[in-house]
Amino acid sequence: MDKIDLNHWDRYFDTTEQKLVYNSDRYSHVTMKFAQAGLATGELNAIDTPGMLFTEMYLQAGQSFSLYDTVPKEAAESVFVLRGNVESRFCSMAAPLYFHSQQHNIQYNTNFSGEHVIHSPQFHACTITYHADYLKSLTGTEQEGAVAPTSQRRSSRRDARGISRCP
């Protein structure tokens, strides 16, 4: 199975086309197309703001392949799988997570580095990644908010249900 490091796209695809659609101090918008014979073709649409990053990814491949992210970061992420399925493994979680077409999830993780195995020949998903500082600003102080330690979070009335914290 082929593995693609998300931090080094240029090492895997012989054809890449990146376009800066818009850039300002408030947000940037970038599109990318990429292709490698025998591996995959795809498109990426990304809009980055000071608090969150929206990414739309469309991939076509002839076989299962793996995307992996080696950079650990704290974040919360909403994932909307529109087509296909993916198996995600994170170092801070004992069991893999499975996401299928027409499913949505939101998760919080102190270490988002991991591996994502795309099992379907076509994969289309949208993600919204909430940067940790922005998330904390939404939930109040660290001691009161969703990212507070579990014992403190239980006593808080603002526990942001649906966001799970990795042990």
N, C-alpha and C positions, 0 to 999 in steps of 0.2 A: 504494500500500500504506500502510495506517495504521501510525503509529509511536507507541508508548506508552513514556514515560519511567518506569521503575520507581520512581524517587524522587518522582514526582508523580502518583500514581494519581488523585487528586481532580480533576485537570484534564481527564480523559478520560471519566469515567463520571458520568452524572447521578444514578445511584442507587448509593449505597454504604451498607453497613451493617457497622459494625465492633463487635465484642464482645470485651471483656477477660474471658476465661474464668477466669484465675488470674494472680496476680502476687505474687511474694515476692522476697527477696534471692537465692534459689537459681535460680528460673526464672520465666518469664512465658509465658502461652499466650493467643494472640489469634486470632480467626477474623474473616474478612471476606467479604462477598458484594458483588458489583458488577455493574452492567449499564449498557449504553449501546446504544440501538436502532441497528441498522446497523453496530455495531462488534463487540461481544462481551459475553458474560456469563461470570461465573466465581465461583469460591470459592477462598479462601486459608486455610490452617490453618498457624499458625506457633508453634513452641515454641522459646524462646530461653533458653539456659543460659550460664553464664560462659564456656564453652569452645566451644560450637557452637550452630548454629541449624538446626533441622529445619523445612522448609517443604514443604507439600503444595499443589500448584496444579492446579486444574481449570478449563479454559477452553473455551468454545464460541464459534466465530466463523464467519461465512458465507464468509470469504475469508482468504487469507494476511495476516498482520500481523507487525509487528516490535516486540519488547520491547528496550529498550536501557537500559543502566546507565552513566551518565556519571561515577560516582564511582570513581576508581581505588583499589583496595585489594589487599593481599596476602592470599591465602587458599588453602586447599585445599578442594575440594568433591567430594562424591560425588553423582552424578546418576543417578536411576533413572527412565527413561522408561517409563511404564506403557501409554500410548496416544498415538498420533500420532508426529510427528517434528519435529525442530528443526535448524536450521543456525545454528551459533554462530561469530561472528567476534570475535577479540580483537586489539587493536592490537599486542600483542607476538608475534603468531603470523602467519606469512605466509599460511597456507592455512586455510580454514574447517574447522570440525569438524562432523560430521553425527551425530546421535543419533536412533535409530529405536526404535519400540515394543519393549518387552521387552529393552532394553539397559541396561547399567550402565557407568559410567566413573568414574574418580577422576582429578582433575587438580590441579596446583599452578600458580599463576600469581602473579607479583609485581604484576600489574596486571589485575585481573578486570573492568575496565570493558570493555564490548563491546556487540554487537548480537546478538539471538537472533530469527531469523525462524521463525515457526511456520507450517508449510506445510499442516497438516492442520486440518479443521474442528473436530475435538475434540482436546484436548491434556490429558494428565494425567501429572504428574511429581512426584516427591519428591526433595528435595535435602537433603543435610547439609553445611552450610558449617562448616568448622573454622577458627576464628579463629587468626590467625598466632601469637599468644603461646601459645595452648593447644597448637597443633601443635608448636611448638618445645619446649615442656615435655615432650611425649611422646617426642621424638626425641633428647633429650639436649642437650648444648651446641650452639650454632650451628655450631661448627667440626666437630663429630662427626655431626650429625644430617642428616636428609633435606633440610633447607633450607640446608645449607652450600654454598659454591661447588662447582661440578662437580669440580674437581681434587681437593678435599678429600673429597668424597663418594665418589669412586671407591675411595679407600683405606680408607674406613670399613666396618666389618662391619655396621653398622646403617644401611643405605642406604634403608630403607622402599621397596622395589621397588613399582613401580606408580605412584609419584608422580613426575610429570615436571616439570622446571623450565624455564620459558621463558628463552631467552637474553637 
